């Protein structure tokens, strides 16, 4: 299944792509259905009120991930891409006060966030761990319209019917979707990607670009990539220059600005240690994820919880690698998106589905591949770099303390970036041949996620989330 780079990298709002951006997008889709009006239940009057119920992982960590706030904002007509994070408190307070939403193209709808966003801890929905049902009622309380949505990771949202069609298509496809056949390089696996590269003489980035520009002219395509990078970099810079305490009740202090100050003071002195490159990688990643934890504007890469790995590695490439240039960033992002698309298609990038191996693990594999490509690696070395990085995240649980994307998530992004650079470096010192193919590693990740206990998959019911300090 072809995934555009702009599906892998999406501008949004923190702290979570699946728990914040997903519910906001689902609410937006529900408004579109109401405006369409063709799905009204027989005998129901006009829509007069709405209600949203969150299930599974969305319920268990919904408060910590601001899922309730996301639903409120989405039903009010805001999108992850357009919402101004600095206005969120003001918008939310007005809706809570008026107990009414006024989405464009619809009459005012009664909606009390305190009562009409429900966390159902007793039941799960069958399609995915991140499920929600949104309902509209007429003035007499009769059901006007109802839809079930699943937030399947990275901000992707599908209805129950769409998810079922995806499962059916996967079970019956033998040669890929028709849309893939229209692409010049329709690789669905790393093996196919390498074979197409060998046959065409093109790099992974060149093949990815060729697939993308079938639907968008190259100048606009390049501009949109630079827009994505500019948002990533702006987020990173905000994090490097902001101090204080993160919201949520854990009293976690922002550290990136202070660490950056120390590193700047040590430049050119005898205090600089050989391993200082790891500190730079960590502080770049932590800066992004501190911004994400604060509800700032971020880019899914491929998720919000893993949003720091790729920008940190790009920043490291551009600021610390001799001979780096802007064209290398372009190559990096195209290559990383190609690897991310393979992982999402053949396994998952959802922490609620496969644990953090699918989030930071996927991001590290993408970053390793991107850096290897930017530094001139062959397609085979790039595939090797991605495999090394993913392999050494296998089995990683998603166990956010307090349901917040803070502990261990912020530091974990730093470690993911360090592993990405190490993986790229190892791969570049070889010829690309290696024992474990990336496809097999992706499948191992999928199987591990399937068999992982649900309490280790973004429910905050196990692991670090329940082993808390006593004081």
Rosetta blueprint (number, residue, H / E / L):
1 X L
2 X L
3 X L
4 X L
5 X H
6 X H
7 X H
8 X H
9 X L
10 X L
11 X E
12 X E
13 X E
14 X L
15 X L
16 X L
17 X H
18 X H
19 X H
20 X H
21 X H
22 X H
23 X H
24 X H
25 X H
26 X H
27 X H
28 X H
29 X H
30 X H
31 X H
32 X H
33 X H
34 X H
35 X H
36 X H
37 X L
38 X L
39 X L
40 X L
41 X L
42 X L
43 X L
44 X L
45 X L
46 X L
47 X L
48 X L
49 X E
50 X E
51 X E
52 X E
53 X E
54 X E
55 X E
56 X H
57 X H
58 X H
59 X H
60 X H
61 X L
62 X L
63 X L
64 X L
65 X L
66 X L
67 X H
68 X H
69 X H
70 X H
71 X H
72 X H
73 X H
74 X H
75 X H
76 X L
77 X L
78 X L
79 X L
80 X L
81 X L
82 X L
83 X L
84 X L
85 X H
86 X H
87 X H
88 X H
89 X H
90 X H
91 X H
92 X H
93 X H
94 X H
95 X H
96 X H
97 X H
98 X H
99 X L
100 X E
101 X E
102 X L
103 X L
104 X L
105 X L
106 X L
107 X L
108 X L
109 X E
110 X E
111 X L
112 X L
113 X H
114 X H
115 X H
116 X H
117 X E
118 X E
119 X E
120 X E
121 X L
122 X L
123 X L
124 X L
125 X L
126 X L
127 X L
128 X L
129 X L
130 X E
131 X E
132 X E
133 X E
134 X E
135 X E
136 X E
137 X E
138 X L
139 X L
140 X L
141 X L
142 X L
143 X E
144 X E
145 X E
146 X E
147 X E
148 X E
149 X E
150 X E
151 X E
152 X E
153 X E
154 X L
155 X L
156 X E
157 X E
158 X E
159 X E
160 X H
161 X H
162 X H
163 X H
164 X H
165 X H
166 X H
167 X H
168 X H
169 X H
170 X H
171 X H
172 X H
173 X L
174 X L
175 X L
176 X L
177 X L
178 X H
179 X H
180 X H
181 X H
182 X L
183 X L
184 X L
185 X L
186 X L
187 X L
188 X L
189 X L
190 X H
191 X H
192 X H
193 X H
194 X H
195 X H
196 X H
197 X H
198 X H
199 X H
200 X H
201 X L
202 X L
203 X L
204 X H
205 X H
206 X H
207 X H
208 X H
209 X H
210 X H
211 X H
212 X H
213 X L
214 X L
215 X L
216 X L
217 X L
218 X H
219 X H
220 X H
221 X H
222 X H
223 X H
224 X H
225 X H
226 X H
227 X H
228 X H
229 X H
230 X H
231 X H
232 X H
233 X H
234 X H
235 X H
236 X H
237 X H
238 X H
239 X H
240 X H
241 X L
242 X L
243 X L
244 X L
245 X E
246 X L
247 X L
248 X L
249 X L
250 X L
251 X L
252 X L
253 X E
254 X L
255 X L
256 X H
257 X H
258 X H
259 X H
260 X H
261 X H
262 X H
263 X H
264 X H
265 X H
266 X H
267 X L
268 X L
269 X L
270 X L
271 X L
272 X L
273 X L
274 X L
275 X L
276 X H
277 X H
278 X H
279 X H
280 X H
281 X H
282 X H
283 X H
284 X H
285 X H
286 X H
287 X H
288 X H
289 X H
290 X H
291 X H
292 X H
293 X H
294 X L
295 X L
296 X L
297 X E
298 X E
299 X E
300 X L
301 X L
302 X L
303 X L
304 X L
305 X L
306 X L
307 X H
308 X H
309 X H
310 X H
311 X H
312 X H
313 X H
314 X H
315 X H
316 X H
317 X H
318 X H
319 X H
320 X H
321 X L
322 X L
323 X L
324 X L
325 X L
326 X H
327 X H
328 X H
329 X H
330 X H
331 X H
332 X H
333 X H
334 X H
335 X H
336 X H
337 X H
338 X H
339 X H
340 X H
341 X H
342 X H
343 X H
344 X H
345 X H
346 X H
347 X L
348 X L
349 X L
350 X L
351 X H
352 X H
353 X H
354 X H
355 X L
356 X H
357 X H
358 X H
359 X L
360 X H
361 X H
362 X H
363 X H
364 X H
365 X H
366 X H
367 X H
368 X H
369 X H
370 X H
371 X H
372 X H
373 X H
374 X H
375 X L
376 X L
377 X L
378 X L
379 X H
380 X H
381 X H
382 X H
383 X H
384 X H
385 X H
386 X H
387 X H
388 X H
389 X H
390 X H
391 X H
392 X L
393 X L
394 X L
395 X L
396 X L
397 X L
398 X E
399 X L
400 X L
401 X H
402 X H
403 X H
404 X L
405 X L
406 X L
407 X L
408 X L
409 X H
410 X H
411 X H
412 X H
413 X H
414 X H
415 X H
416 X H
417 X H
418 X H
419 X H
420 X H
421 X H
422 X H
423 X H
424 X H
425 X H
426 X H
427 X H
428 X H
429 X L
430 X L
431 X L
432 X L
433 X L
434 X L
435 X L
436 X L
437 X L
438 X H
439 X H
440 X H
441 X H
442 X H
443 X H
444 X H
445 X H
446 X H
447 X H
448 X H
449 X H
450 X H
451 X H
452 X L
453 X L
454 X H
455 X H
456 X H
457 X E
458 X L
459 X L
460 X L
461 X L
462 X L
463 X H
464 X H
465 X H
466 X H
467 X L
468 X L
469 X L
470 X L
471 X L
